[in-house]
Amino acid sequence: MIKAFRRLVAALTFLAVIAAALKAAFDWVAQSGDDDHEVFADDDRETV
């Protein structure tokens, strides 16, 4: 029973590390200054 609990905690920790790495990667891309990586255009940008 304790082994199963430890494996569950290890799996959740692994998923948390992966999620944090993805968030860090997306934050790094977002701070690069290029707007080419944005999903949605800025509202203040005028479209013609």
Buried (B, 14 or more C-beta within 10 A) or exposed (E): EEEEEEEEEEEEEEEEEEEEEEEEEEEEEEEEEEEEEEEEEEEEEEEE
